[in-house]
Every structure is written in structure tokens, then in C-alpha cells.
Amino acid sequence: MDIRQLHYFREIVKQSSISKAAEALHIAQPPLSQLLKKLETELGTTLIHRYRKKWELTETGEILYQYADQMIMQMQDVKQRIQEVELGVAGTVRIGVSSACSNMLIDYISMYRTHFPNVKISIINGNSEELLKRLEQREIDLALLLRLSNSEHYEMKMLKKQPYVVIAPTSWATSFSHQHVTFKQIAKLPFIMLGAMEGHSFHGDIHRAFEEHQIEPNIIIECKDISMVASLVSKGLGVSIIPSMDYASTFLENLTLFELNQFSHSVEPVILKLKDAPTSKVTTQFWDIVD
């Protein structure tokens, strides 16, 4: 018993006549009669009682009809969903994002949802190392993170460069006399250091900057997650140096930002996808809105 047989049987029942069903299906009547007999033989039951001009669906025929109707509707639903995915109006985009870039992702998602409201978006948070592993294993389609030193395996779009800033608890703001903070001022306070991550140089860059100014920072905590660093600073545990990243005000609650003119380094957020890997329509559409 296959979907074609179920389709033909359902039409026979709907038309209450083999001849009318044959006409609706644009096939000859004899093959349709043979199909009905074959179904009854295969199932070992009488599906339709036929008495000359009288026609009646049996109890087992009613069971098969309900099953056929359900299966055909499900098939139609599957076809529609497949067509929607192929057209790029439905499906799922899986996006990995580092904490440094989370605020930027929100803006892109807002734009994307305006054009494709029926597409589901799955967001996976993690640091750069975790997200690259997920990208390689095809667990996510795209990754939004800080640019890597080695990116030959990825297709990449570079976004606006971001300078580093000093973040301090708002209650500590009076520790700095000017909007521009120096490494000497930072060294006098507990310092929360961004942890080293493979493919990124900011950890080493910050250490070298202190060395160049012949200053030893008072590092009390190291952490790879920028949102955690910001949370620790907001609790008054210390100050830190992080990429600016146009953070939303909620991210910087209880924090004050200061410029660090002595540190000329910047970071570049990027969106990545694997080179030469098959990409769904909905993923391509998200990729295209990012510039």
C-alpha cells in the first residue's frame, strides 16, 4: 500500500463512485476497480459494499479512509514546507555569537525578521573557540565573533572596527580625573583581564602595553567571556579593558566607559561561514543582510 493507492481510494470514497473518481483522477475506470480489489486483498477485508447501484463504506473502509485522508494532508504539508524552505520564506537559521558581538546580532536579527517573519532563528552563545568548533561540525550555520588571526577556512564579512575602552564601576568614576584613562591609573586598581583565546591577540596586546609603560597590572581575575567581565566590573570587583562594540545600555548597567588613548589597538567583528559548504536559502538571506 503506497501513497498513490491511498490517494485513489480517498477519491473513490469522496466521489461515492468508482466511475466519478476515475473521471476526477483522469484515469480509466477498470484500473481503479482493480486497485480497490487489490487493496481489499492485501488488507484481507471488504472496504466498500457494492450492491448494484447501492454503495456503502464498511467499518474497515472508514478506518482506511481516515488514515488516507490524514496521510495525504501530511504529505501536502511536507511539500509546502519544503517549498517554503527552498524559496527561503521558512526554515531555521542557526547563528553562533560571542558575548562581545551579541548586541550587534540583535540589530541584524531585527532587520531579518522584518523581511522573513516565518523563519526561525536559533541563537547559540559561546566564546570564539567554541563557536568555531560548532561551525566546523555544522552545528551552526554562521558565527558572529571577533576576527581571527587565521581565517583561511572561512568566508568572512568584516564589520566596523571597534576601539578598546576601559570599563569601571560607576561608583569608581571619581578615581579618574579625566575621560582619558592611562595605564598608570589602571595599575592602581584591581584589574579583570580578558583571558587568552586561540586566534586572538588582545590578551597579549594588553600585557605588552603594560610592559611598554613599565607597569605591572594588579590582575585579580582572568575571564574569556566579555559579558562576565562586564558583570564582575559592575559588581565593583575591579576595572577592565574590553572592545567598545557599541554596547547597549543594559549591558553597561552600573558601568562607566573611559577612552584609552595610550592603546591604539582595535578589534574587528566579523561574520563567518564555512568555505565551499552547502548553505540553505534562509542562511544565505541572513548573510546578505549583514554589511
N, C-alpha and C positions, 0 to 999 in steps of 0.2 A: 504494500500500500504506500503510495507516494503522494506528494502534494498535488500532482495533476489529477489523480483519481479522486482525491478529496474535493478538489475544485469542481470536477464534473458531477460528483454525487450531490454536492451542495446545490448546484444549479438545477439538477433534476427535482430536488425537494422544493426549491424556491418556485419553480415553474409548475409544480404538481403534474408534470407531464414530460415523458421522455422526448416526444416529438418537439414540444416547445423548447425544451432545454437544448436539443440538438440544433434548433434554429438559432437560439440565442448564442450558442457556442460556435456557430458556423461550422458544424461538422455533420456528417451523415448520421441518421438515426440508428442503423444496425450496430456500428462500433460502440455507441453509447449504451445500447441494450446489453451488448456483450460485456462491457466494462462493469455494469451493475451486477450481472451474473457472476463475473469473476470475483468481485468484492464479496458477494454473499458466500461463494465457495471458500474463499480464503478465510473469512471470519466464521464460517460454519453457522450462519444464521440467515433468516429472511429479513431483509431490510425494508422492503416495501411489499405489501399485499396488493395483488392486482386481480381484480375480478371484472373481466370485460372492461366496462367503462369506469368502474369504481377503482379508486386509488387511495391507499392508506399507509401511512408510515408506521412501522412497528415500534415497539419499545426500544429494541436494539438499534433500529434505524434512527430513532430520535437521539440516542446517545452518540451515534456516529455523526449525525448532522451537527450537533452542538460542538463536538470535537473538531469537525471540519471547519465550521464557521470560526472557531477560536484560532485554529492554526493559520487559516488564510488571513485573518485580520492581523495576526502577529507577523506573518511574512510581509504583509503590506507595510506594517510599521517599521520592520527591519529595513526594507527597501527605502522607505522615506528617510530614515535616519542615516543610512549610508549615503544617499544622495545629498542630504544636508551637509554631511561631513565633507564629501567631495566638493561641494560648492563653497565650503568654508563658512557656512552660516550656523554650524553646530559642531560639537566635539569638545575636546578638552586641551587646553594649553598648560603644560607643566613648567613652571618657572622657578628656578632656584635663585635666591637673593641673599647676599651678605648683609649683615646689620648696617654696614656703612652706607649701603645703597637702597635701603628699604624705603626711605622717603621718596626717592626718585621713582621707584617702581609704582608707588601709589598713583602718581600723576599719569604714567603710561597706561595703567590699568583703567583709570577713569576715561581716558581718551578711547581706549579699545572698546570698552563696554558701550560707549555711545554708538559705535558703528556695528558691533556684534553682540547684542544683548543676550543671545541664546547660547553663546559659547561659555563653557565652564572654565574657570581659571583655578588651577591648583598651585598654591604657593608653598615652597619648601625653603625653610630658613637654614642657614649654616655658614660656617666660615669658608674661605676660598678653597681650601684643601678638600673639604667635604663635598662642596658643590662640583668641583672638577671631577671627582671620583664618580659622583652621581651622573654627571654628563657623559662620561666615558662609558658607564654601564647602561646608558639610555634610560635612566630612571627619571630624568628631566629633559625637557626639550631645549631650554635656554637657561643661561646663567647671567645674572647681573651682579658684577663684583668689581673690585679694583683691578686695574690692568696688571697682568703678569709680566715677568721678565722674559718668559719663554711661552709663546703662544702659537707656535707653528702648526699645531694640530687643530686649531680652531679658526672659524670665520668670525671676524670681530668688527664691531662698530664702536668707535671711540666717542665718548661723550665729553662734556665740558670739564676741563681740568679744574681741580679744587685745591686751594692752598691749605696748609696746616694752620690750626688755631690752638690757642691754649684755652682749656675749659677749667673753670674754678667754681666752687660753691658760691652762690650769690652772697652768702654771709661773709665770704672771704674777700670780696671785691676790693675792700679798702686796703688789702695787702699790696695792691699795685697802684702806684700813683698816677700812671698814665694808661691809655688804651693799648699802647705798645709795650708788651712784656719782654723782658730779657731772660736769658738762660741763668744769669746770676740770681735774679729774683725767684725763678722757679726752683733753683737748687736749695733755697732756704726752706722750702715746703715739702711735705710728703708727696712723693710723685708716683702716679699709677701709670705704668709703662704698657703700651701696646705690645703684645707678645709677638715673637718672630713667627712668620708663616712662610712656607715654601713658595717661591716665585715672587715674593715681595721684598723690597729693600728698606721699607720705612723703619723697621726696628733698628737696623744697622745705621741708617742715616741719622736717626735721633741720637744714638750713642756717640757717633762720630762728631756730631755738632757740639755735644757737651765737652768732648775731648778737645776739640779745636779751641774752645773757650777756656780750657784748663779748669773745668768744673766737674765735680762728681755729683750726679743727681742722687737724691735720697729716695731710691726706689723701694716702695713698701709692698707693691703688688704688681704682678705681670698678668695680663689677660689678653687673649686673642680676639675677644668679642667686643666691638666698639660700643654697642648698646649697654653691655655690662660695665664697661669702663665708665661711661657717662652716668650710669646708675650709682656706681661707687663714689664718683665725684659728687653727685647730687646729695649723697648722704654725709658729705663733709669729711670723707676719708683722705682726700688729697686732691691734687691738680693733675692734669694730663695734657698731652699734645695729641690731637686727632685731626683727621681731614675735615675740612669745613662742611662739605657735602650739602649745603643749603638745607640744613635740618629743619624740621617742623618745630613749632614752639613747644609742643607736648614732649618732644624728645629732650628738649633743653630746659625742662621744668626745674627750677631752683638752681640753674646754672647761669654763669655769665661767660661770654666769649671775649677773648682778647687776641689782638693781632700779634704775630711773632715775626717781626721784620728781619731778625737775625737768621732766620731759617728759610731759605729760598726754594726748598723742595716743594713739590706738589704731587698729588696723585691724580690718576685719570680713570674714572669709572668707565667700564666697558660692558657691552652685552655680547655674549659668546654663544656659538652653536658649533657642533662638530662639523669639520670639513667633509664634504662628499657623503654625508649621511642623509638618508631619505627624511624629508620634512613634511609634516601634514600641512594642509591648506591653512588651518587656523593658526598654526605656529608661524608660517610664512607671513600671514597678515599681521601678527603681533610684531614680528621682526621689522616689517616695513614701516610701522608707525613710529619706531624708535629712530630718532636722528639727533 
